[in-house]
Amino acid sequence: MAVFLFVLIPFSFAVAEEVKIQSYKVPVRKGPGWYYPVLYELKRGDTLEILVKSRLWYKVRGASGKVGYASARSINYSAGRGRGQKSLSKGSVIKARRGPSRPMMVAALRGVADMGLFPRKYAEKHGLDPAEIESLMESPFGAEEYKSFKEPLTPAASGVSGLADTDIPETDREVGAAITMRLLSVMPPSRDVRLRKYVSMVGSMVQEQTPVYDVPFVFIVLQSSKVNSFSAPGGFIFITTGALEAMDSEAELAGVLSHEVVHVLMRHGMEEIDRQGARIKSAGMMDDLDKELDMRGMDKGDEQVMEDMEDMADQMFEQMVGGRKIDDEDQSDKVGTRLLSSTGYAPAGLRNFIVKTSLVVTGEDLKTYAYRDADRRASDLDRLIGNAGMGKGVELQERFERYVPD
């Protein structure tokens, strides 16, 4: 389903049509954004009244009478005979986009108490406290605070070239949650709550300019002197305190986060995971979402599937921290720079950080973020910025200095 992004949710119009939910759950939020709390969830058979339509969020009313917002991306319309796919009429059907497939995935993204068999055992295996990890999955900022934070930026009114139709499969989030635990066993998270909030808000502004604007990503600051950033499948983004200390502006931070967000959406490094995932799916791991399987009641066969998932997560972790393919880096550089510019930041933010880190990072670390051909990457981005006629954007250096300690 094509997604077109607009800044102020333009072209809204009233429809006041009643439709019925046919498939999975549709979350209805307090406001038009993933960062607003969920008021309620509509399930199969529930009715939903569309009050106002827009490109990104619909104002809706459930059977209880409560009014809220559902993302346009979360629902597909299947109208009656003789009507176009986009049309709505009384009695039309909503087929909800399939969401997280297992209780573990819901826990990883929403911070609930019980993470399920696979992640809990995986966390304990690597000496981690699952409850502490769950707290990192919760959004560190509120909706009103975030709205105020976005005011200095003027995002573009159109989508980002190279990201059309990208999405996040359910399997990616399961593997990503396990990789997150593995990474945190090597690099502990920063205890600076204010810093994590700042990084999360910058990253969320970038993510809102992508086709997955309604999916909560998780941004984690790692306590490490190494200058690096990582991304795990499913929307888990990491940046070290060493990388933050090497930066001079919010545009550079947004550039690095844009680069990592593109890795997630392009599913870099997931080819082998997909091949193994086909076998795991046949073993029952990815059963129908509507069954909402309880992982605590698994038999020995399911235990083996969990071990396979652990192996996959470990393989992906080694690949992630060991440095990505040059082609993947190049694609994330270029699409990430377009994403950075569309968010309203100075488009040279990522380019400047690549050059800067290449001058200070040495040894094995050159195999990771800075990479050994930084000059060539910077030249490629210079040409892209010039040829695409990207706007000046903002650096927001002073705000960066208020949040990031020297």
LINVENNOR-V165372 format. One record per helix or strand of 2 or more residues. SS is the DSSP state (H for helix, E for strand). FROM is the first residue (numbers start at 1). TO is the last residue. If there is no record, write none. Layout:
SS;FROM;TO
SS;FROM;TO
//
This chain:
E;13;21
E;26;29
E;38;42
E;47;53
E;57;62
E;67;71
H;72;74
E;75;78
E;92;96
H;103;110
H;117;125
H;130;137
H;143;152
H;170;184
H;193;207
E;218;222
E;229;232
E;236;240
H;241;245
H;250;266
H;271;282
H;289;291
H;295;297
H;300;321
H;326;343
H;349;360
H;363;367
H;374;388
H;397;403
//
